[in-house]
């Protein structure tokens, strides 16, 4: 059974529920989508803080991807 409160996203739970929810609300659910935006842009989203950016950056790097340059 799926947790209705958990958005359909491939992001790790470690970034936090609020960050996950807000990223999803802004249309970001897959790592490839994050390559089109900068860290600065993501940090401007409520609930997305330095910890989430660090974790997502590490996950992107493991996939050979990176955030867009500011």
PDB file of N, CA, C and O in Angstrom:
ATOM      1  N   UNK A   1       0.849  -1.193   0.000  1.00  0.00           N
ATOM      2  CA  UNK A   1       0.000   0.000   0.000  1.00  0.00           C
ATOM      3  C   UNK A   1       0.882   1.238   0.000  1.00  0.00           C
ATOM      4  O   UNK A   1       1.858   1.299   0.747  1.00  0.00           O
ATOM      5  N   UNK A   2       0.561   2.207  -0.809  1.00  0.00           N
ATOM      6  CA  UNK A   2       1.335   3.425  -0.938  1.00  0.00           C
ATOM      7  C   UNK A   2       0.869   4.466   0.069  1.00  0.00           C
ATOM      8  O   UNK A   2      -0.328   4.616   0.315  1.00  0.00           O
ATOM      9  N   UNK A   3       1.829   5.188   0.651  1.00  0.00           N
ATOM     10  CA  UNK A   3       1.510   6.270   1.577  1.00  0.00           C
ATOM     11  C   UNK A   3       0.984   7.449   0.760  1.00  0.00           C
ATOM     12  O   UNK A   3       1.725   8.019  -0.040  1.00  0.00           O
ATOM     13  N   UNK A   4      -0.260   7.814   0.947  1.00  0.00           N
ATOM     14  CA  UNK A   4      -0.882   8.888   0.164  1.00  0.00           C
ATOM     15  C   UNK A   4      -0.185  10.225   0.375  1.00  0.00           C
ATOM     16  O   UNK A   4      -0.231  11.090  -0.500  1.00  0.00           O
ATOM     17  N   UNK A   5       0.459  10.405   1.522  1.00  0.00           N
ATOM     18  CA  UNK A   5       1.132  11.661   1.815  1.00  0.00           C
ATOM     19  C   UNK A   5       2.496  11.741   1.134  1.00  0.00           C
ATOM     20  O   UNK A   5       3.069  12.826   1.033  1.00  0.00           O
ATOM     21  N   UNK A   6       3.026  10.604   0.664  1.00  0.00           N
ATOM     22  CA  UNK A   6       4.329  10.573   0.017  1.00  0.00           C
ATOM     23  C   UNK A   6       4.143  10.772  -1.488  1.00  0.00           C
ATOM     24  O   UNK A   6       3.570   9.906  -2.149  1.00  0.00           O
ATOM     25  N   UNK A   7       4.614  11.898  -2.047  1.00  0.00           N
ATOM     26  CA  UNK A   7       4.465  12.141  -3.477  1.00  0.00           C
ATOM     27  C   UNK A   7       5.217  11.094  -4.299  1.00  0.00           C
ATOM     28  O   UNK A   7       6.166  10.478  -3.812  1.00  0.00           O
ATOM     29  N   UNK A   8       4.793  10.899  -5.533  1.00  0.00           N
ATOM     30  CA  UNK A   8       5.451   9.977  -6.447  1.00  0.00           C
ATOM     31  C   UNK A   8       6.700  10.646  -6.994  1.00  0.00           C
ATOM     32  O   UNK A   8       6.631  11.425  -7.946  1.00  0.00           O
ATOM     33  N   UNK A   9       7.840  10.341  -6.392  1.00  0.00           N
ATOM     34  CA  UNK A   9       9.098  10.954  -6.766  1.00  0.00           C
ATOM     35  C   UNK A   9      10.219   9.947  -6.553  1.00  0.00           C
ATOM     36  O   UNK A   9      10.075   9.016  -5.761  1.00  0.00           O
ATOM     37  N   UNK A  10      11.324  10.127  -7.246  1.00  0.00           N
ATOM     38  CA  UNK A  10      12.462   9.238  -7.041  1.00  0.00           C
ATOM     39  C   UNK A  10      13.455   9.809  -6.031  1.00  0.00           C
ATOM     40  O   UNK A  10      14.499   9.202  -5.792  1.00  0.00           O
ATOM     41  N   UNK A  11      13.159  10.947  -5.442  1.00  0.00           N
ATOM     42  CA  UNK A  11      14.067  11.579  -4.492  1.00  0.00           C
ATOM     43  C   UNK A  11      14.104  10.803  -3.178  1.00  0.00           C
ATOM     44  O   UNK A  11      13.100  10.215  -2.776  1.00  0.00           O
ATOM     45  N   UNK A  12      15.261  10.799  -2.507  1.00  0.00           N
ATOM     46  CA  UNK A  12      15.374  10.062  -1.247  1.00  0.00           C
ATOM     47  C   UNK A  12      14.584  10.726  -0.128  1.00  0.00           C
ATOM     48  O   UNK A  12      14.420  11.946  -0.108  1.00  0.00           O
ATOM     49  N   UNK A  13      14.100   9.918   0.796  1.00  0.00           N
ATOM     50  CA  UNK A  13      13.338  10.443   1.932  1.00  0.00           C
ATOM     51  C   UNK A  13      14.185  11.355   2.810  1.00  0.00           C
ATOM     52  O   UNK A  13      13.650  12.192   3.536  1.00  0.00           O
ATOM     53  N   UNK A  14      15.486  11.197   2.746  1.00  0.00           N
ATOM     54  CA  UNK A  14      16.398  11.968   3.580  1.00  0.00           C
ATOM     55  C   UNK A  14      16.366  13.466   3.348  1.00  0.00           C
ATOM     56  O   UNK A  14      16.878  14.226   4.170  1.00  0.00           O
ATOM     57  N   UNK A  15      15.772  13.909   2.239  1.00  0.00           N
ATOM     58  CA  UNK A  15      15.724  15.356   1.997  1.00  0.00           C
ATOM     59  C   UNK A  15      14.607  16.015   2.799  1.00  0.00           C
ATOM     60  O   UNK A  15      14.570  17.239   2.920  1.00  0.00           O
ATOM     61  N   UNK A  16      13.707  15.222   3.341  1.00  0.00           N
ATOM     62  CA  UNK A  16      12.628  15.753   4.164  1.00  0.00           C
ATOM     63  C   UNK A  16      11.298  15.770   3.432  1.00  0.00           C
ATOM     64  O   UNK A  16      11.238  15.893   2.209  1.00  0.00           O
ATOM     65  N   UNK A  17      10.242  15.646   4.208  1.00  0.00           N
ATOM     66  CA  UNK A  17       8.886  15.604   3.637  1.00  0.00           C
ATOM     67  C   UNK A  17       8.495  16.919   2.987  1.00  0.00           C
ATOM     68  O   UNK A  17       7.901  16.935   1.909  1.00  0.00           O
ATOM     69  N   UNK A  18       8.828  18.024   3.645  1.00  0.00           N
ATOM     70  CA  UNK A  18       8.444  19.334   3.105  1.00  0.00           C
ATOM     71  C   UNK A  18       9.191  19.596   1.800  1.00  0.00           C
ATOM     72  O   UNK A  18       8.591  20.050   0.825  1.00  0.00           O
ATOM     73  N   UNK A  19      10.486  19.315   1.773  1.00  0.00           N
ATOM     74  CA  UNK A  19      11.270  19.527   0.548  1.00  0.00           C
ATOM     75  C   UNK A  19      10.721  18.669  -0.584  1.00  0.00           C
ATOM     76  O   UNK A  19      10.561  19.141  -1.710  1.00  0.00           O
ATOM     77  N   UNK A  20      10.437  17.415  -0.283  1.00  0.00           N
ATOM     78  CA  UNK A  20       9.892  16.512  -1.305  1.00  0.00           C
ATOM     79  C   UNK A  20       8.557  17.027  -1.824  1.00  0.00           C
ATOM     80  O   UNK A  20       8.326  17.074  -3.033  1.00  0.00           O
ATOM     81  N   UNK A  21       7.684  17.410  -0.904  1.00  0.00           N
ATOM     82  CA  UNK A  21       6.363  17.910  -1.297  1.00  0.00           C
ATOM     83  C   UNK A  21       6.472  19.172  -2.150  1.00  0.00           C
ATOM     84  O   UNK A  21       5.794  19.299  -3.169  1.00  0.00           O
ATOM     85  N   UNK A  22       7.319  20.095  -1.734  1.00  0.00           N
ATOM     86  CA  UNK A  22       7.443  21.363  -2.455  1.00  0.00           C
ATOM     87  C   UNK A  22       8.123  21.188  -3.816  1.00  0.00           C
ATOM     88  O   UNK A  22       7.731  21.827  -4.792  1.00  0.00           O
ATOM     89  N   UNK A  23       9.132  20.332  -3.879  1.00  0.00           N
ATOM     90  CA  UNK A  23       9.754  20.061  -5.185  1.00  0.00           C
ATOM     91  C   UNK A  23       8.724  19.471  -6.140  1.00  0.00           C
ATOM     92  O   UNK A  23       8.655  19.854  -7.308  1.00  0.00           O
ATOM     93  N   UNK A  24       7.927  18.539  -5.635  1.00  0.00           N
ATOM     94  CA  UNK A  24       6.885  17.922  -6.451  1.00  0.00           C
ATOM     95  C   UNK A  24       5.853  18.959  -6.890  1.00  0.00           C
ATOM     96  O   UNK A  24       5.409  18.955  -8.039  1.00  0.00           O
ATOM     97  N   UNK A  25       5.478  19.838  -5.975  1.00  0.00           N
ATOM     98  CA  UNK A  25       4.504  20.886  -6.301  1.00  0.00           C
ATOM     99  C   UNK A  25       5.023  21.818  -7.389  1.00  0.00           C
ATOM    100  O   UNK A  25       4.240  22.405  -8.136  1.00  0.00           O
ATOM    101  N   UNK A  26       6.352  21.952  -7.477  1.00  0.00           N
ATOM    102  CA  UNK A  26       6.960  22.790  -8.509  1.00  0.00           C
ATOM    103  C   UNK A  26       7.285  21.995  -9.776  1.00  0.00           C
ATOM    104  O   UNK A  26       7.907  22.517 -10.701  1.00  0.00           O
ATOM    105  N   UNK A  27       6.864  20.740  -9.811  1.00  0.00           N
ATOM    106  CA  UNK A  27       7.027  19.927 -11.013  1.00  0.00           C
ATOM    107  C   UNK A  27       8.306  19.115 -11.087  1.00  0.00           C
ATOM    108  O   UNK A  27       8.607  18.538 -12.131  1.00  0.00           O
ATOM    109  N   UNK A  28       9.066  19.057  -9.998  1.00  0.00           N
ATOM    110  CA  UNK A  28      10.315  18.289  -9.981  1.00  0.00           C
ATOM    111  C   UNK A  28      10.084  16.957  -9.279  1.00  0.00           C
ATOM    112  O   UNK A  28       9.850  16.912  -8.071  1.00  0.00           O
ATOM    113  N   UNK A  29      10.153  15.879 -10.042  1.00  0.00           N
ATOM    114  CA  UNK A  29       9.964  14.548  -9.475  1.00  0.00           C
ATOM    115  C   UNK A  29      11.077  13.586  -9.873  1.00  0.00           C
ATOM    116  O   UNK A  29      11.166  12.492  -9.314  1.00  0.00           O
ATOM    117  N   UNK A  30      11.918  13.960 -10.813  1.00  0.00           N
ATOM    118  CA  UNK A  30      12.987  13.099 -11.313  1.00  0.00           C
ATOM    119  C   UNK A  30      14.309  13.859 -11.327  1.00  0.00           C
ATOM    120  O   UNK A  30      14.337  15.076 -11.508  1.00  0.00           O
ATOM    121  N   UNK A  31      15.398  13.129 -11.134  1.00  0.00           N
ATOM    122  CA  UNK A  31      16.719  13.753 -11.087  1.00  0.00           C
ATOM    123  C   UNK A  31      17.048  14.513 -12.377  1.00  0.00           C
ATOM    124  O   UNK A  31      17.640  15.591 -12.322  1.00  0.00           O
ATOM    125  N   UNK A  32      16.676  13.972 -13.516  1.00  0.00           N
ATOM    126  CA  UNK A  32      16.983  14.631 -14.784  1.00  0.00           C
ATOM    127  C   UNK A  32      16.391  16.039 -14.855  1.00  0.00           C
ATOM    128  O   UNK A  32      16.964  16.923 -15.492  1.00  0.00           O
ATOM    129  N   UNK A  33      15.252  16.248 -14.207  1.00  0.00           N
ATOM    130  CA  UNK A  33      14.617  17.566 -14.205  1.00  0.00           C
ATOM    131  C   UNK A  33      15.455  18.585 -13.435  1.00  0.00           C
ATOM    132  O   UNK A  33      15.413  19.778 -13.738  1.00  0.00           O
ATOM    133  N   UNK A  34      16.207  18.128 -12.453  1.00  0.00           N
ATOM    134  CA  UNK A  34      17.014  19.043 -11.642  1.00  0.00           C
ATOM    135  C   UNK A  34      18.225  19.572 -12.390  1.00  0.00           C
ATOM    136  O   UNK A  34      18.835  20.551 -11.960  1.00  0.00           O
ATOM    137  N   UNK A  35      18.582  18.946 -13.497  1.00  0.00           N
ATOM    138  CA  UNK A  35      19.729  19.418 -14.271  1.00  0.00           C
ATOM    139  C   UNK A  35      19.410  20.713 -15.017  1.00  0.00           C
ATOM    140  O   UNK A  35      20.311  21.376 -15.530  1.00  0.00           O
ATOM    141  N   UNK A  36      18.141  21.066 -15.077  1.00  0.00           N
ATOM    142  CA  UNK A  36      17.723  22.280 -15.774  1.00  0.00           C
ATOM    143  C   UNK A  36      17.600  23.488 -14.851  1.00  0.00           C
ATOM    144  O   UNK A  36      17.309  24.594 -15.308  1.00  0.00           O
ATOM    145  N   UNK A  37      17.823  23.277 -13.537  1.00  0.00           N
ATOM    146  CA  UNK A  37      17.701  24.368 -12.571  1.00  0.00           C
ATOM    147  C   UNK A  37      18.950  24.455 -11.703  1.00  0.00           C
ATOM    148  O   UNK A  37      19.644  23.462 -11.486  1.00  0.00           O
ATOM    149  N   UNK A  38      19.221  25.652 -11.215  1.00  0.00           N
ATOM    150  CA  UNK A  38      20.397  25.863 -10.366  1.00  0.00           C
ATOM    151  C   UNK A  38      20.058  25.599  -8.900  1.00  0.00           C
ATOM    152  O   UNK A  38      18.891  25.571  -8.510  1.00  0.00           O
ATOM    153  N   UNK A  39      21.093  25.408  -8.108  1.00  0.00           N
ATOM    154  CA  UNK A  39      20.917  25.247  -6.672  1.00  0.00           C
ATOM    155  C   UNK A  39      20.217  26.477  -6.095  1.00  0.00           C
ATOM    156  O   UNK A  39      19.347  26.356  -5.233  1.00  0.00           O
ATOM    157  N   UNK A  40      20.598  27.651  -6.571  1.00  0.00           N
ATOM    158  CA  UNK A  40      20.021  28.906  -6.075  1.00  0.00           C
ATOM    159  C   UNK A  40      18.504  28.936  -6.313  1.00  0.00           C
ATOM    160  O   UNK A  40      17.738  29.352  -5.444  1.00  0.00           O
ATOM    161  N   UNK A  41      18.091  28.493  -7.490  1.00  0.00           N
ATOM    162  CA  UNK A  41      16.658  28.462  -7.808  1.00  0.00           C
ATOM    163  C   UNK A  41      15.924  27.514  -6.882  1.00  0.00           C
ATOM    164  O   UNK A  41      14.840  27.831  -6.393  1.00  0.00           O
ATOM    165  N   UNK A  42      16.512  26.345  -6.639  1.00  0.00           N
ATOM    166  CA  UNK A  42      15.874  25.368  -5.764  1.00  0.00           C
ATOM    167  C   UNK A  42      15.837  25.847  -4.319  1.00  0.00           C
ATOM    168  O   UNK A  42      14.861  25.602  -3.610  1.00  0.00           O
ATOM    169  N   UNK A  43      16.877  26.521  -3.883  1.00  0.00           N
ATOM    170  CA  UNK A  43      16.909  27.044  -2.513  1.00  0.00           C
ATOM    171  C   UNK A  43      15.829  28.106  -2.281  1.00  0.00           C
ATOM    172  O   UNK A  43      15.439  28.354  -1.140  1.00  0.00           O
ATOM    173  N   UNK A  44      15.350  28.728  -3.350  1.00  0.00           N
ATOM    174  CA  UNK A  44      14.294  29.736  -3.227  1.00  0.00           C
ATOM    175  C   UNK A  44      12.925  29.103  -2.977  1.00  0.00           C
ATOM    176  O   UNK A  44      11.969  29.799  -2.635  1.00  0.00           O
ATOM    177  N   UNK A  45      12.834  27.785  -3.146  1.00  0.00           N
ATOM    178  CA  UNK A  45      11.575  27.082  -2.905  1.00  0.00           C
ATOM    179  C   UNK A  45      11.437  26.818  -1.406  1.00  0.00           C
ATOM    180  O   UNK A  45      12.347  26.283  -0.772  1.00  0.00           O
ATOM    181  N   UNK A  46      10.306  27.194  -0.860  1.00  0.00           N
ATOM    182  CA  UNK A  46      10.036  26.972   0.572  1.00  0.00           C
ATOM    183  C   UNK A  46      10.276  25.514   0.921  1.00  0.00           C
ATOM    184  O   UNK A  46       9.797  24.617   0.226  1.00  0.00           O
ATOM    185  N   UNK A  47      11.015  25.275   1.996  1.00  0.00           N
ATOM    186  CA  UNK A  47      11.241  23.920   2.467  1.00  0.00           C
ATOM    187  C   UNK A  47      12.452  23.219   1.886  1.00  0.00           C
ATOM    188  O   UNK A  47      12.836  22.148   2.355  1.00  0.00           O
ATOM    189  N   UNK A  48      13.056  23.814   0.867  1.00  0.00           N
ATOM    190  CA  UNK A  48      14.254  23.224   0.261  1.00  0.00           C
ATOM    191  C   UNK A  48      15.453  23.982   0.804  1.00  0.00           C
ATOM    192  O   UNK A  48      15.686  25.138   0.450  1.00  0.00           O
ATOM    193  N   UNK A  49      16.203  23.327   1.657  1.00  0.00           N
ATOM    194  CA  UNK A  49      17.343  23.964   2.299  1.00  0.00           C
ATOM    195  C   UNK A  49      18.661  23.350   1.874  1.00  0.00           C
ATOM    196  O   UNK A  49      18.703  22.484   1.001  1.00  0.00           O
ATOM    197  N   UNK A  50      19.738  23.805   2.498  1.00  0.00           N
ATOM    198  CA  UNK A  50      21.078  23.320   2.162  1.00  0.00           C
ATOM    199  C   UNK A  50      21.239  21.806   2.289  1.00  0.00           C
ATOM    200  O   UNK A  50      21.941  21.193   1.485  1.00  0.00           O
ATOM    201  N   UNK A  51      20.599  21.197   3.286  1.00  0.00           N
ATOM    202  CA  UNK A  51      20.713  19.748   3.439  1.00  0.00           C
ATOM    203  C   UNK A  51      20.107  19.026   2.234  1.00  0.00           C
ATOM    204  O   UNK A  51      20.709  18.096   1.699  1.00  0.00           O
ATOM    205  N   UNK A  52      18.932  19.448   1.813  1.00  0.00           N
ATOM    206  CA  UNK A  52      18.281  18.824   0.656  1.00  0.00           C
ATOM    207  C   UNK A  52      19.137  19.010  -0.598  1.00  0.00           C
ATOM    208  O   UNK A  52      19.288  18.085  -1.396  1.00  0.00           O
ATOM    209  N   UNK A  53      19.691  20.205  -0.766  1.00  0.00           N
ATOM    210  CA  UNK A  53      20.531  20.478  -1.931  1.00  0.00           C
ATOM    211  C   UNK A  53      21.774  19.591  -1.909  1.00  0.00           C
ATOM    212  O   UNK A  53      22.173  19.053  -2.942  1.00  0.00           O
ATOM    213  N   UNK A  54      22.381  19.439  -0.743  1.00  0.00           N
ATOM    214  CA  UNK A  54      23.572  18.578  -0.622  1.00  0.00           C
ATOM    215  C   UNK A  54      23.242  17.138  -1.001  1.00  0.00           C
ATOM    216  O   UNK A  54      23.959  16.517  -1.785  1.00  0.00           O
ATOM    217  N   UNK A  55      22.159  16.615  -0.445  1.00  0.00           N
ATOM    218  CA  UNK A  55      21.771  15.233  -0.718  1.00  0.00           C
ATOM    219  C   UNK A  55      21.413  15.050  -2.189  1.00  0.00           C
ATOM    220  O   UNK A  55      21.846  14.084  -2.817  1.00  0.00           O
ATOM    221  N   UNK A  56      20.639  15.957  -2.732  1.00  0.00           N
ATOM    222  CA  UNK A  56      20.267  15.859  -4.139  1.00  0.00           C
ATOM    223  C   UNK A  56      21.493  15.996  -5.044  1.00  0.00           C
ATOM    224  O   UNK A  56      21.597  15.305  -6.058  1.00  0.00           O
ATOM    225  N   UNK A  57      22.416  16.884  -4.679  1.00  0.00           N
ATOM    226  CA  UNK A  57      23.652  17.042  -5.449  1.00  0.00           C
ATOM    227  C   UNK A  57      24.471  15.768  -5.463  1.00  0.00           C
ATOM    228  O   UNK A  57      25.036  15.398  -6.492  1.00  0.00           O
ATOM    229  N   UNK A  58      24.539  15.089  -4.315  1.00  0.00           N
ATOM    230  CA  UNK A  58      25.260  13.816  -4.232  1.00  0.00           C
ATOM    231  C   UNK A  58      24.588  12.755  -5.101  1.00  0.00           C
ATOM    232  O   UNK A  58      25.258  11.987  -5.791  1.00  0.00           O
ATOM    233  N   UNK A  59      23.270  12.724  -5.059  1.00  0.00           N
ATOM    234  CA  UNK A  59      22.526  11.758  -5.875  1.00  0.00           C
ATOM    235  C   UNK A  59      22.713  12.048  -7.371  1.00  0.00           C
ATOM    236  O   UNK A  59      22.863  11.126  -8.173  1.00  0.00           O
ATOM    237  N   UNK A  60      22.702  13.323  -7.732  1.00  0.00           N
ATOM    238  CA  UNK A  60      22.940  13.688  -9.131  1.00  0.00           C
ATOM    239  C   UNK A  60      24.340  13.242  -9.562  1.00  0.00           C
ATOM    240  O   UNK A  60      24.503  12.664 -10.636  1.00  0.00           O
ATOM    241  N   UNK A  61      25.335  13.507  -8.738  1.00  0.00           N
ATOM    242  CA  UNK A  61      26.713  13.151  -9.068  1.00  0.00           C
ATOM    243  C   UNK A  61      26.862  11.644  -9.269  1.00  0.00           C
ATOM    244  O   UNK A  61      27.584  11.207 -10.165  1.00  0.00           O
ATOM    245  N   UNK A  62      26.190  10.855  -8.449  1.00  0.00           N
ATOM    246  CA  UNK A  62      26.235   9.399  -8.598  1.00  0.00           C
ATOM    247  C   UNK A  62      25.676   8.952  -9.939  1.00  0.00           C
ATOM    248  O   UNK A  62      26.021   7.879 -10.435  1.00  0.00           O
ATOM    249  N   UNK A  63      24.824   9.763 -10.517  1.00  0.00           N
ATOM    250  CA  UNK A  63      24.213   9.452 -11.807  1.00  0.00           C
ATOM    251  C   UNK A  63      24.930  10.151 -12.961  1.00  0.00           C
ATOM    252  O   UNK A  63      24.495  10.072 -14.109  1.00  0.00           O
ATOM    253  N   UNK A  64      26.028  10.833 -12.648  1.00  0.00           N
ATOM    254  CA  UNK A  64      26.761  11.556 -13.680  1.00  0.00           C
ATOM    255  C   UNK A  64      26.074  12.840 -14.109  1.00  0.00           C
ATOM    256  O   UNK A  64      26.298  13.328 -15.216  1.00  0.00           O
ATOM    257  N   UNK A  65      25.238  13.390 -13.236  1.00  0.00           N
ATOM    258  CA  UNK A  65      24.461  14.598 -13.533  1.00  0.00           C
ATOM    259  C   UNK A  65      24.866  15.699 -12.567  1.00  0.00           C
ATOM    260  O   UNK A  65      25.599  15.458 -11.608  1.00  0.00           O
ATOM    261  N   UNK A  66      24.380  16.924 -12.829  1.00  0.00           N
ATOM    262  CA  UNK A  66      24.653  18.063 -11.949  1.00  0.00           C
ATOM    263  C   UNK A  66      23.543  19.098 -12.116  1.00  0.00           C
ATOM    264  O   UNK A  66      22.827  19.123 -13.118  1.00  0.00           O
ATOM    265  N   UNK A  67      23.428  19.945 -11.103  1.00  0.00           N
ATOM    266  CA  UNK A  67      22.508  21.079 -11.218  1.00  0.00           C
ATOM    267  C   UNK A  67      22.988  22.005 -12.332  1.00  0.00           C
ATOM    268  O   UNK A  67      24.167  22.003 -12.685  1.00  0.00           O
ATOM    269  N   UNK A  68      22.075  22.787 -12.876  1.00  0.00           N
ATOM    270  CA  UNK A  68      22.454  23.792 -13.878  1.00  0.00           C
ATOM    271  C   UNK A  68      23.285  24.875 -13.203  1.00  0.00           C
ATOM    272  O   UNK A  68      23.155  25.108 -12.001  1.00  0.00           O
ATOM    273  N   UNK A  69      24.126  25.525 -13.968  1.00  0.00           N
ATOM    274  CA  UNK A  69      24.915  26.653 -13.446  1.00  0.00           C
ATOM    275  C   UNK A  69      24.006  27.849 -13.284  1.00  0.00           C
ATOM    276  O   UNK A  69      23.093  28.057 -14.083  1.00  0.00           O
ATOM    277  N   UNK A  70      24.252  28.629 -12.261  1.00  0.00           N
ATOM    278  CA  UNK A  70      23.435  29.819 -11.984  1.00  0.00           C
ATOM    279  C   UNK A  70      23.634  30.899 -13.012  1.00  0.00           C
ATOM    280  O   UNK A  70      23.019  31.961 -12.919  1.00  0.00           O
TER     281      UNK A  70
END
